[in-house]
Amino acid sequence: MAKDQERKIAKVMYTEQGKTAKEIAERFNLSENTVGNWVNANDGEWKKLRNAYETMPDQLITSLKELLNALVERRLELQRDVDADPKEKVNISDEISKVSKSLEAAQKDSRISLSTYLKVMESVFNALQQKHPKIYIQLLDFQEEHINAIAKLHD
């Protein structure tokens, strides 16, 4: 496989799938330094993208739910343990409350208004029309169907 192709796949693996440089190096039989150089190139572009993916609303919500579940399980274990430290019970309960509030805020922040969504789609399709007019024409029916489907979700 050509290095350019490996690099493109490695970028997806690192930024979107959360793989480590070591895992990627093993996958492509490369040195970890080579992959590390790719990760750190262009002022750490891959790291910035990875951070953006990790903090996307859906990923953040999933992470908060996992954390909340773990805290609730621990709190239930403490509840069943008669010798459990009461301070730990209080601390876990406090953490559950904080994570719950963070989860509610993340869910609220992740909602995109229909007008914002339409503005983004308009921008995408305008760019497509400029760069690939034939493809734009082919996608007109799709565009209309998609926008109508999204509008129904916001009723």
Residue frames as qw, qx, qy, qz and C-alpha x, y, z in Angstrom:
[[0.000, 0.890, 0.455, 0.000, 0.00, 0.00, 0.00],
 [0.387, 0.572, -0.039, 0.722, 1.36, 3.43, -0.89],
 [0.325, -0.159, -0.501, 0.786, 2.46, 5.67, 1.96],
 [0.230, -0.134, -0.070, -0.961, -0.11, 8.32, 1.01],
 [0.654, -0.295, -0.532, -0.450, -2.93, 5.78, 1.29],
 [0.608, -0.240, -0.645, 0.396, -1.57, 4.46, 4.60],
 [0.152, -0.012, -0.296, 0.943, -1.35, 8.00, 5.91],
 [0.428, -0.236, -0.250, -0.836, -4.97, 8.76, 4.93],
 [0.730, -0.321, -0.580, -0.166, -6.22, 5.61, 6.62],
 [0.524, -0.132, -0.548, 0.639, -4.01, 6.25, 9.65],
 [0.072, -0.178, 0.113, -0.975, -5.48, 9.73, 9.96],
 [0.643, -0.325, -0.343, -0.603, -9.01, 8.32, 10.12],
 [0.751, -0.220, -0.597, 0.180, -7.91, 5.65, 12.59],
 [0.385, -0.039, -0.433, 0.814, -6.25, 8.24, 14.83],
 [0.142, -0.117, 0.063, -0.981, -8.72, 11.11, 14.61],
 [0.635, -0.173, -0.244, -0.712, -12.08, 9.34, 14.29],
 [0.849, -0.151, -0.494, -0.109, -11.49, 5.89, 15.77],
 [0.502, -0.789, 0.263, -0.237, -9.23, 6.92, 18.66],
 [0.957, 0.050, -0.121, 0.259, -6.46, 4.45, 17.81],
 [0.459, -0.784, 0.243, 0.339, -3.00, 5.07, 19.25],
 [0.326, 0.767, -0.503, -0.228, 0.12, 5.68, 17.16],
 [0.276, -0.357, 0.892, -0.020, 1.40, 2.30, 18.35],
 [0.646, 0.312, 0.659, -0.226, -1.75, 0.48, 17.18],
 [0.577, 0.771, -0.016, -0.268, -1.58, 2.20, 13.80],
 [0.075, 0.704, -0.690, -0.149, 2.13, 1.46, 13.42],
 [0.445, -0.130, 0.884, -0.067, 1.51, -2.23, 14.15],
 [0.667, 0.518, 0.440, -0.304, -1.40, -2.34, 11.68],
 [0.594, 0.794, -0.095, -0.092, 0.72, -1.02, 8.79],
 [0.893, -0.079, 0.041, 0.442, 4.07, -2.44, 9.90],
 [0.270, 0.798, -0.091, 0.531, 5.52, 1.04, 10.37],
 [0.425, -0.005, -0.547, 0.721, 7.66, 2.50, 13.10],
 [0.225, -0.765, -0.549, 0.249, 5.83, 4.26, 15.89],
 [0.266, -0.484, 0.070, 0.831, 8.02, 7.32, 15.20],
 [0.077, 0.159, 0.619, 0.765, 6.71, 7.52, 11.62],
 [0.220, -0.664, -0.676, -0.232, 3.12, 7.56, 12.80],
 [0.378, -0.674, -0.319, 0.548, 4.05, 9.96, 15.59],
 [0.227, -0.208, 0.280, 0.909, 5.51, 12.32, 13.01],
 [0.086, -0.420, -0.674, -0.601, 2.28, 12.15, 11.03],
 [0.341, -0.713, -0.598, 0.132, 0.27, 12.88, 14.19],
 [0.366, -0.660, -0.136, 0.642, 2.41, 15.89, 15.07],
 [0.356, 0.169, 0.436, 0.809, 2.72, 17.30, 11.54],
 [0.060, -0.563, -0.395, -0.724, 1.07, 20.59, 10.57],
 [0.176, -0.378, 0.371, -0.830, 1.07, 21.97, 14.10],
 [0.167, 0.046, 0.898, -0.404, -0.62, 18.85, 15.52],
 [0.489, 0.029, -0.323, -0.810, -3.55, 18.88, 13.09],
 [0.565, -0.131, -0.799, -0.161, -4.41, 15.23, 13.81],
 [0.251, -0.212, -0.723, 0.608, -4.50, 15.88, 17.56],
 [0.241, 0.147, 0.130, -0.951, -6.80, 18.86, 17.06],
 [0.576, -0.011, -0.532, -0.620, -9.13, 16.82, 14.87],
 [0.481, -0.146, -0.850, 0.155, -9.10, 13.94, 17.35],
 [0.054, -0.202, -0.556, 0.804, -10.00, 16.32, 20.16],
 [0.414, 0.098, -0.140, -0.894, -12.81, 17.76, 18.06],
 [0.602, -0.076, -0.712, -0.353, -14.19, 14.27, 17.38],
 [0.390, -0.167, -0.806, 0.412, -13.91, 13.30, 21.05],
 [0.027, 0.303, 0.449, -0.840, -15.81, 16.40, 22.12],
 [0.289, -0.192, -0.560, -0.752, -18.50, 16.20, 19.47],
 [0.558, -0.253, 0.239, -0.754, -21.87, 16.31, 21.18],
 [0.912, -0.028, -0.284, -0.296, -22.75, 12.68, 20.42],
 [0.686, 0.198, -0.587, 0.381, -19.40, 11.41, 21.68],
 [0.029, -0.336, 0.488, -0.805, -19.52, 13.65, 24.73],
 [0.719, -0.225, 0.058, -0.655, -23.05, 12.48, 25.55],
 [0.903, 0.045, -0.426, -0.040, -22.01, 8.84, 25.17],
 [0.471, 0.274, -0.596, 0.590, -19.00, 9.37, 27.44],
 [0.286, -0.321, 0.370, -0.823, -21.10, 11.15, 30.07],
 [0.853, -0.153, -0.138, -0.479, -23.67, 8.34, 30.00],
 [0.807, 0.124, -0.537, 0.213, -20.94, 5.74, 30.48],
 [0.201, 0.299, -0.547, 0.755, -19.49, 7.71, 33.38],
 [0.543, -0.285, 0.162, -0.773, -22.92, 8.16, 34.93],
 [0.908, -0.075, -0.332, -0.245, -23.64, 4.43, 34.67],
 [0.642, 0.184, -0.589, 0.455, -20.32, 3.60, 36.32],
 [0.065, -0.310, 0.444, -0.838, -20.99, 6.05, 39.14],
 [0.732, -0.229, -0.017, -0.642, -24.49, 4.70, 39.71],
 [0.877, 0.016, -0.479, 0.018, -23.16, 1.12, 39.81],
 [0.415, 0.227, -0.585, 0.659, -20.52, 2.15, 42.35],
 [0.336, -0.305, 0.278, -0.847, -23.12, 3.96, 44.44],
 [0.861, -0.162, -0.215, -0.431, -25.35, 0.86, 44.44],
 [0.743, 0.113, -0.582, 0.312, -22.41, -1.28, 45.55],
 [0.120, 0.267, -0.504, 0.813, -21.79, 1.11, 48.43],
 [0.602, -0.286, 0.020, -0.745, -25.47, 1.03, 49.34],
 [0.912, -0.106, -0.357, -0.171, -25.34, -2.76, 49.72],
 [0.624, 0.172, -0.544, 0.534, -22.09, -2.64, 51.72],
 [0.514, -0.798, -0.310, -0.052, -22.95, -2.03, 55.37],
 [0.662, -0.490, 0.010, 0.567, -19.31, -1.19, 56.12],
 [0.477, 0.562, 0.251, 0.627, -19.04, 1.37, 53.33],
 [0.297, -0.210, -0.200, 0.910, -17.67, 4.80, 54.14],
 [0.162, 0.790, 0.544, -0.232, -20.59, 7.26, 54.40],
 [0.039, -0.734, 0.202, 0.648, -18.37, 10.05, 53.02],
 [0.169, -0.141, 0.788, 0.575, -17.72, 7.99, 49.88],
 [0.196, 0.567, 0.798, 0.045, -21.47, 7.52, 49.46],
 [0.059, 0.866, 0.230, -0.440, -21.97, 11.28, 49.66],
 [0.138, -0.568, 0.484, 0.651, -19.08, 11.97, 47.28],
 [0.213, 0.129, 0.868, 0.429, -20.38, 9.49, 44.72],
 [0.154, 0.732, 0.652, -0.120, -23.89, 10.95, 45.00],
 [0.019, -0.817, 0.041, 0.575, -22.44, 14.42, 44.46],
 [0.168, -0.326, 0.697, 0.617, -20.54, 13.23, 41.38],
 [0.236, 0.423, 0.854, 0.188, -23.71, 11.61, 40.02],
 [0.110, 0.849, 0.391, -0.338, -25.50, 14.93, 40.37],
 [0.078, -0.707, 0.328, 0.622, -22.71, 16.86, 38.62],
 [0.197, -0.095, 0.831, 0.512, -22.43, 14.38, 35.75],
 [0.228, 0.601, 0.766, -0.016, -26.24, 14.36, 35.35],
 [0.094, 0.871, 0.142, -0.461, -26.25, 18.14, 35.03],
 [0.124, -0.524, 0.588, 0.604, -23.38, 18.00, 32.53],
 [0.262, 0.198, 0.896, 0.299, -25.28, 15.37, 30.54],
 [0.212, 0.776, 0.557, -0.205, -28.43, 17.51, 30.46],
 [0.015, 0.819, -0.158, -0.551, -26.39, 20.52, 29.31],
 [0.202, -0.300, 0.768, 0.529, -24.62, 18.49, 26.61],
 [0.282, 0.434, 0.843, 0.146, -27.93, 17.11, 25.34],
 [0.158, 0.869, 0.327, -0.336, -29.39, 20.60, 25.23],
 [0.078, -0.728, 0.385, 0.561, -26.30, 22.02, 23.47],
 [0.333, -0.094, 0.838, 0.422, -26.31, 19.22, 20.90],
 [0.403, 0.659, 0.629, -0.092, -29.69, 20.21, 19.51],
 [0.214, -0.091, 0.376, 0.897, -29.38, 22.11, 16.26],
 [0.410, 0.531, 0.322, -0.668, -32.15, 24.42, 15.22],
 [0.669, 0.500, 0.534, 0.137, -33.83, 23.77, 11.89],
 [0.291, 0.955, -0.023, -0.056, -32.77, 27.19, 10.62],
 [0.271, -0.731, 0.595, 0.195, -29.12, 26.49, 11.45],
 [0.658, 0.009, 0.733, 0.172, -29.30, 23.08, 9.81],
 [0.575, 0.727, 0.372, 0.046, -30.86, 24.57, 6.68],
 [0.078, 0.951, -0.262, -0.142, -28.17, 27.26, 6.56],
 [0.431, -0.494, 0.722, 0.220, -25.42, 24.63, 6.74],
 [0.655, 0.293, 0.682, 0.140, -27.08, 22.46, 4.08],
 [0.418, 0.895, 0.139, -0.073, -27.50, 25.50, 1.83],
 [0.113, -0.839, 0.492, 0.202, -23.79, 26.23, 2.21],
 [0.563, -0.195, 0.779, 0.194, -22.87, 22.62, 1.39],
 [0.608, 0.525, 0.587, 0.104, -25.08, 22.48, -1.67],
 [0.250, 0.954, -0.062, -0.155, -23.93, 25.91, -2.88],
 [0.260, -0.666, 0.653, 0.248, -20.33, 24.73, -2.65],
 [0.605, 0.098, 0.775, 0.154, -21.27, 21.53, -4.47],
 [0.514, 0.785, 0.340, -0.065, -23.01, 23.54, -7.18],
 [0.081, 0.921, -0.320, -0.208, -19.89, 25.67, -7.66],
 [0.283, -0.544, 0.770, 0.177, -17.40, 22.80, -7.69],
 [0.152, 0.027, 0.956, 0.250, -19.42, 19.97, -9.29],
 [0.457, 0.170, -0.005, -0.873, -22.53, 21.32, -11.08],
 [0.586, 0.049, -0.698, -0.410, -23.42, 17.97, -12.65],
 [0.341, -0.146, -0.864, 0.341, -23.41, 16.19, -9.29],
 [0.164, 0.158, 0.379, -0.897, -25.42, 19.08, -7.82],
 [0.563, 0.097, -0.320, -0.756, -28.13, 18.57, -10.48],
 [0.564, -0.020, -0.818, -0.107, -28.15, 14.84, -9.81],
 [0.291, -0.179, -0.765, 0.546, -28.69, 15.48, -6.10],
 [0.259, -0.222, -0.025, -0.940, -31.56, 17.97, -6.34],
 [0.718, -0.329, -0.456, -0.411, -34.19, 15.33, -5.60],
 [0.669, -0.178, -0.586, 0.421, -32.13, 14.01, -2.71],
 [0.148, 0.126, -0.287, 0.938, -31.70, 17.53, -1.35],
 [0.478, -0.301, -0.159, -0.810, -35.45, 18.15, -1.37],
 [0.795, -0.278, -0.521, -0.141, -36.26, 14.77, 0.20],
 [0.580, -0.054, -0.533, 0.614, -33.61, 15.20, 2.87],
 [0.032, -0.187, 0.200, -0.961, -34.69, 18.72, 3.82],
 [0.633, -0.317, -0.286, -0.645, -38.33, 17.60, 4.01],
 [0.783, -0.216, -0.571, 0.122, -37.39, 14.65, 6.24],
 [0.395, 0.009, -0.451, 0.800, -35.38, 16.88, 8.57],
 [0.265, -0.280, -0.005, -0.923, -38.19, 19.44, 8.72],
 [0.737, -0.341, -0.450, -0.370, -40.62, 16.68, 9.80],
 [0.670, -0.147, -0.572, 0.450, -38.28, 15.76, 12.66],
 [0.185, 0.014, -0.308, 0.933, -38.46, 19.35, 13.95],
 [0.368, -0.504, -0.458, -0.633, -42.28, 19.53, 13.97]]
